[in-house]
Amino acid sequence: MKPVVYLAHPVGAPDRDGIDANLARVRRWLRAIVDATDWSICASWMPYVEALDEDRYRARGLADDLACLERCDAIVLVGGRVSAGMAIERDHAVTCGLRVIDLTACGEEPSDAARLLLAAEMALRGEAGR
């Protein structure tokens, strides 16, 4: 069965321009992961960030994200650092017994190194070519 992997990336920023820059970066990560794997990617938090006011909906969005995360097989952490929200997601994934794939050391942007790590992850798991 095709694995479903939750995509975690830093979003918060001091202003809307910073949030939009983070959303642009996560879209590049999404493309890199889709190109390098056969995973079905879950980024349930993206429409919440794009469409809803953070002050009013942050708690609801995080609760909904954790509910989606529980239905995934793994979580992949990207974006150069682990934000406070990502730490909550990662810790919840561990509590649920999910595999944690931490690519934050690869930097803010997807790189050839990140693609190699993704390919190695798939090969180790026997997912290559599926």
N, C-alpha and C positions, 0 to 999 in steps of 0.2 A: 504494500500500500504506500502511496505517495506521502512523505512526511509533511506535516503542517508546522511551519516555523514562524514564531512571533518575532517581528522585527522591532527592536528597541533602539532609539536614537535620541540624543538630547534635543529638546524643543525650546525650552524657556530661554528668554532673552529680555533685556531691558525695554525693548520697544518692538513694535510690529515688524519693522524692517529686519531686525535680528531673527524674529520667529520665521519670517518668510525665507531668510537665508538658510536657516536650519531645515525648513521644509524642502527647499531646493536640494540641499545636501542629501537628505534622506531619500529623495527621489533618485538621485544618482546611485546611492547604495542599493536601493531596490532593483534598479536596472542591472547593476553588477551582479547581485545575488541571483536574479532570474537568469541572467546569461551564463552563470557559472554552475548552477545547480538545477535540479528538477523539483526543488521544494515548492510547495504552495505557501505563499507568504501571507501572513496575517499582520496587518498594520492598522488595527481597528481604531487606534487613537488619531489617525490622520484626519478623517472628516470632522472629528470633534474640534481639533485645533483649527482647522480651516473655516468651520462654519459657526462655532459657538464661542461666546464670551468666556474667557478663561476664569475670571473672577466668579462668575455665576455657576459655571458648569464643571469646574476642575474636579471636584469630589465625585460627581456623577460619572465623568469621563474616566477617571482612574478606576472606579468600581466596575464599570462596564469593561474596561480593558482587562482587568484581572479575571473577570468572568470568561472573556474570550481566551486569555492566556491558558486557563485551566483546560481548555479543549485542544490545545496544541501539543505537539510532540517535543518541541524544543524552543528555546529562545536564543536569538543571536543578537549580541550587543555590538553596536557600531557607532562611529562618530567621534572617535578620539578620546572620549572620556565617559565615565558613568555619572550621569546626573542623578539628582535625588529621586526623580520619578523612575528612572531606569533601575536604581538600586531597589526600590520597592518591587518593581516587576521581576527583577532577577531573584530577589529573596523569595518572592511568591512562587516563582518557577521551581526553585530548590525545594521549597516546602511541598510542592506538588509532585516532586520526583522527576521533573523534566530535565533534559540535557541542556546545559548552558554552553554556548559557543561564544567566547569573548574575543571579538576582533578589534576592540578599542585601541590596542597597541599599534594597529595598522594606520592610525591617524584619522583626521576628520573626513577625508575624501577616500573613496575606494581607489585602490591601487593594484598594481600587478601582484604585490605581495599578498594582499587580501584575497585576490582571485586564486592564487596558489594555495593559500590556507584553506579556502573553500573547497578546492579540488581535492586537497589532501583529506579533508574531513569526509568528503563523499567517498573517496577511495577506501579509507579506513572503515567506514560503515558499510562498504559493499554496495553503495548506491550509484556508483559511476556507471554511465551508460544505460540507466533505466529511465 
